[in-house]
Amino acid sequence: MKHALIRNKGFSLTYTGLKFLLQLAFMLLILAIIVFYVARLTPGDPLQSFYGDAVQSMTQEQLDAARDRLGLNEPIYIQFGKWIEHAVQGNFGISLRYKRPVLDVISPLLGNTLILGVISYTFVFTLAIGLALICARYEDKWIDRLICKIGTIAYYTPSFWLGVVLVLIFSINLQWLPTSGAYDYGKSKDWLNWAKHLILPVTIMVASHFWYYAYMIRNKLLDELRKDYVLLARAKGMSKMSVLVKHCLRNVMPTVINIMAVSVPHIISGTYVVETVFNFPGIGLMAVSSAKYHDYNLLMLIVLITGFLVIISSFIAQVINERIDPRIKGAEIITL
């Protein structure tokens, strides 16, 4: 019987992993189709990206020949078929603007975006959970009302405008922090210099995102505080904060993890905006540039990377929730 249970468990894990991989492949395929078609139907000429101003002096015959060389004269479905054929082999094409493989263009920038995103994500939810606990502990007290007002103002302040204001204060007037970039010239291995450049972008990310999630967690904690077991715990002498941390937070943790998973696209989009404001060399800034210059292959890879991060974060959240509450797993896993 024990061996049978082990085999059943192994089959369940294999089935779940296979199911996830198929879902991942299907969703990325749908995403690729949508972006591929939409990008090519938007106004603009990708030859401008490849040849620059020289395209203005090219004859019609030269333009047609150039489009043939780049495969732009073929029907869209044929272009997509060729792109998929090469993509599954790890070849995502040449950047029209940089005239290099898109993987070579993106590789140095992906790490910058991940560093900015992971640090911001960590600070956002650390602060959100901490403030949610404080607000729930002092519900309707002055500190709760003050945090709610400050958080609401920060959330509704445009991140682009706030970034410009902070640059004006701390970079131009006080000259304490750099205005742009990921590091100073020649200091790519200086982590203190990296940290200095990250202060303003991370501050903008945290200020524009933390309260949205803190407010949701706060409300979940308040709902939990009104349940009967809390009254019993308080009757036994436990403080309100102890009940919040030891019981309420644990019980709402699956919801918190779901919120963290759903927040990934929100955080990623915020990262892209911040990269544009601070000219931070990441794939967000590159995505804006590739869309502007109709650099199709580069845009496709950036979108697929973003989609992969969003999908994989949801899967990780589901796995963590199943660890916290095995009942979540029961309805989804097939066993023999």
C-alpha positions in Angstrom: 0.0 0.0 0.0 2.8 2.4 0.8 4.5 1.8 -2.5 1.2 2.3 -4.3 0.8 5.7 -2.6 4.3 6.7 -3.6 3.6 5.7 -7.2 0.4 7.7 -7.1 2.1 10.7 -5.7 4.8 10.5 -8.3 2.2 10.3 -11.1 0.4 13.3 -9.7 3.5 15.4 -9.7 4.4 14.3 -13.2 0.9 15.0 -14.4 0.9 18.4 -12.8 4.2 19.3 -14.2 3.3 18.2 -17.7 0.0 20.0 -17.5 1.7 23.2 -16.5 4.2 23.0 -19.3 1.5 22.5 -21.9 -0.5 25.4 -20.5 2.7 27.5 -20.5 3.4 26.7 -24.1 -0.2 27.3 -25.2 -0.4 30.7 -23.4 2.9 31.9 -24.8 1.9 30.8 -28.3 -1.4 32.8 -28.1 0.6 35.8 -26.7 3.1 35.5 -29.6 0.4 35.3 -32.2 -1.4 38.4 -30.9 1.8 40.5 -30.5 3.2 39.3 -33.9 0.0 40.3 -35.8 -0.7 43.6 -33.9 2.9 44.8 -34.3 2.9 44.3 -38.0 -0.5 45.9 -38.5 0.5 49.1 -36.8 1.5 52.1 -38.9 5.2 52.6 -39.7 8.0 51.2 -41.7 10.5 48.8 -40.1 13.0 49.6 -42.8 13.4 53.0 -41.1 14.7 51.1 -38.1 17.1 49.0 -40.2 18.5 51.6 -42.6 17.9 54.8 -40.7 17.7 58.1 -42.8 19.2 56.3 -45.8 15.7 54.8 -46.5 14.6 58.2 -47.6 16.9 58.1 -50.6 16.2 54.5 -51.7 14.2 53.8 -54.8 11.1 51.7 -54.8 13.0 48.8 -56.3 15.6 49.0 -53.5 12.9 49.2 -50.9 11.2 46.1 -52.3 14.5 44.2 -52.4 15.2 45.2 -48.8 11.8 44.0 -47.7 12.4 40.7 -49.5 15.8 40.2 -47.8 14.2 40.8 -44.4 11.1 38.7 -45.2 8.7 41.6 -44.8 7.0 41.1 -48.1 5.6 37.7 -47.3 2.1 37.2 -45.9 2.0 37.6 -42.1 1.1 34.0 -41.4 4.2 32.8 -43.4 6.3 35.3 -41.5 4.9 34.0 -38.2 5.5 30.4 -39.2 9.1 31.0 -40.0 9.6 33.0 -36.8 8.1 30.1 -34.7 10.3 27.6 -36.5 13.4 29.5 -35.6 12.2 30.5 -32.1 11.8 26.8 -31.0 15.4 26.4 -31.9 16.4 29.3 -29.7 16.9 31.7 -32.6 14.6 34.8 -32.1 15.9 36.7 -35.1 18.0 39.8 -35.6 17.2 43.2 -34.1 16.4 45.5 -37.0 17.7 48.5 -35.1 20.9 47.0 -33.6 21.6 44.5 -36.4 22.5 41.9 -33.8 20.7 38.8 -32.5 18.0 39.9 -30.1 19.3 37.6 -27.4 22.6 39.4 -27.5 20.8 42.8 -27.2 18.6 41.8 -24.3 20.9 39.6 -22.2 22.9 42.5 -20.6 19.6 44.4 -19.8 17.5 41.6 -18.4 19.6 41.4 -15.2 19.1 45.1 -14.6 15.3 44.8 -14.9 15.3 41.7 -12.6 17.4 43.5 -10.0 15.1 46.6 -10.0 12.0 44.4 -10.1 12.9 42.0 -7.3 14.2 44.7 -4.9 11.1 46.8 -5.5 8.8 43.7 -5.2 10.4 42.8 -1.9 10.1 46.3 -0.4 6.5 46.7 -1.7 5.2 43.6 0.1 7.3 43.9 3.2 6.0 47.4 3.7 2.5 46.4 2.6 2.2 43.6 5.1 3.8 45.6 7.9 1.5 48.6 7.4 -1.5 46.3 7.0 -0.7 44.8 10.5 -0.3 48.2 12.0 -3.6 49.5 10.5 -5.5 46.4 11.6 -4.0 46.7 15.1 -5.0 50.4 15.4 -8.2 50.2 13.4 -9.9 53.7 13.1 -7.3 55.2 15.4 -5.3 58.3 14.3 -2.3 56.2 13.1 -4.6 54.1 10.9 -6.3 57.1 9.4 -2.9 58.9 8.8 -1.4 55.8 7.0 -4.5 55.4 4.9 -4.4 59.1 3.8 -0.7 59.1 3.0 -0.9 55.8 1.2 -3.9 56.9 -0.9 -2.1 60.1 -1.9 1.1 58.2 -2.8 -0.9 55.6 -4.8 -2.8 58.2 -6.9 0.3 60.4 -7.5 1.5 59.7 -11.1 4.8 57.8 -10.9 6.2 59.7 -13.9 5.5 63.1 -12.2 6.8 61.9 -8.8 10.0 60.7 -10.5 10.6 64.0 -12.1 10.0 65.8 -8.8 12.4 63.5 -6.9 15.1 64.0 -9.6 14.7 67.7 -9.3 15.1 67.7 -5.5 17.7 65.0 -4.8 19.6 64.9 -8.1 19.6 68.5 -9.4 19.2 70.7 -6.4 20.8 68.7 -3.6 23.0 66.6 -5.9 22.8 63.6 -3.6 21.7 61.0 -6.1 22.3 60.3 -9.8 19.7 61.3 -12.3 19.8 58.2 -14.6 21.5 55.0 -15.5 22.3 51.8 -13.5 25.8 52.9 -12.5 28.5 55.5 -13.3 30.8 55.0 -16.2 33.5 52.4 -15.4 31.8 51.3 -12.1 29.7 48.4 -13.3 31.2 46.2 -10.6 30.8 48.7 -7.8 27.7 47.6 -5.8 27.6 50.7 -3.7 27.4 52.7 -6.9 24.6 50.4 -8.1 22.7 50.9 -4.9 23.0 54.7 -5.2 21.4 54.5 -8.6 18.7 52.3 -7.4 17.5 54.5 -4.6 15.2 56.8 -6.6 13.8 54.1 -9.0 13.0 51.8 -6.1 11.4 54.7 -4.1 9.1 55.5 -7.0 8.1 51.8 -7.4 7.4 51.4 -3.7 5.5 54.7 -3.3 3.3 54.0 -6.3 2.4 50.4 -5.5 2.6 49.5 -1.8 -0.7 51.0 -0.6 -2.8 49.3 -3.1 -1.7 45.9 -1.7 -1.5 47.1 1.9 -5.1 48.2 1.8 -6.3 44.8 0.5 -4.3 42.9 3.1 -5.6 45.3 5.8 -9.2 44.6 4.9 -8.6 40.8 4.9 -7.0 41.0 8.3 -9.9 43.1 9.6 -12.4 40.5 8.3 -10.3 37.8 10.1 -10.3 39.8 13.3 -14.1 39.6 13.5 -14.2 35.8 13.7 -15.0 33.9 16.8 -11.6 32.3 17.3 -10.1 35.7 17.8 -12.4 36.5 20.7 -11.4 33.2 22.3 -7.7 34.0 21.8 -8.2 37.4 23.3 -10.1 35.9 26.2 -7.1 33.7 26.9 -5.0 36.8 27.3 -3.3 37.1 23.9 -2.6 40.7 22.7 -4.3 41.9 19.6 -1.0 42.1 17.7 -0.1 38.6 18.7 -3.4 37.3 17.4 -2.9 39.2 14.2 0.6 37.9 13.6 0.2 34.3 14.9 -3.3 33.5 13.7 -4.9 36.1 11.4 -1.9 36.6 9.1 -1.4 32.9 8.8 -5.0 32.3 7.9 -5.0 35.1 5.2 -1.6 34.1 3.8 -3.1 32.1 0.8 -4.9 35.3 -0.1 -1.8 37.4 0.3 0.2 35.0 -1.9 -2.5 35.2 -4.5 -2.3 39.0 -4.3 1.5 38.8 -4.7 1.1 36.6 -7.8 -1.5 38.9 -9.4 0.7 41.9 -8.7 3.6 40.6 -10.9 2.3 42.2 -14.1 1.5 45.4 -12.2 5.1 45.5 -10.8 6.6 44.7 -14.1 4.7 47.5 -15.9 5.7 49.8 -13.1 9.3 48.8 -13.6 9.1 49.6 -17.3 7.7 53.1 -16.5 10.4 53.7 -14.0 13.1 52.6 -16.4 11.8 55.1 -18.9 11.7 58.0 -16.4 15.2 57.4 -15.1 16.7 56.1 -18.4 17.5 52.9 -16.5 19.0 50.3 -18.9 16.5 47.5 -18.8 14.1 45.6 -21.0 11.3 48.0 -20.2 13.2 50.9 -21.7 14.2 48.6 -24.6 10.5 47.6 -25.1 9.5 51.3 -25.5 12.3 51.8 -28.0 11.6 48.6 -30.0 7.9 49.5 -30.3 8.8 53.0 -31.4 11.2 51.8 -34.1 9.1 48.8 -35.2 11.9 46.4 -34.1 9.6 43.4 -34.3 11.9 40.6 -33.2 13.2 42.5 -30.2 9.6 43.4 -29.1 8.5 39.8 -29.5 11.2 38.5 -27.2 10.6 41.1 -24.6 6.8 40.4 -24.5 7.5 36.6 -24.3 9.9 37.1 -21.4 7.3 39.3 -19.6 4.6 36.8 -20.2 6.7 33.9 -19.0 7.5 35.8 -15.7 3.8 36.5 -15.2 2.7 32.8 -15.8 5.5 31.3 -13.8 4.8 33.6 -10.8 1.1 32.4 -10.8 2.3 28.7 -10.8 4.7 29.4 -7.9 1.9 31.0 -6.0 -0.3 28.0 -6.5 2.4 25.6 -5.3 3.0 27.7 -2.2 -0.7 27.9 -1.4 -0.9 24.1 -1.7 1.9 23.8 0.8 0.1 26.1 3.2 -3.4 24.7 2.7 -3.4 21.1 1.1 -7.2 21.5 0.6 -6.5 23.8 -2.4 -4.8 20.9 -4.1 -7.5 18.3 -3.8 -9.8 19.4 -6.6 -7.0 19.8 -9.1 -4.7 16.8 -8.8 -5.6 13.6 -10.5 -4.4 10.4 -8.8 -4.7 6.7 -9.6 
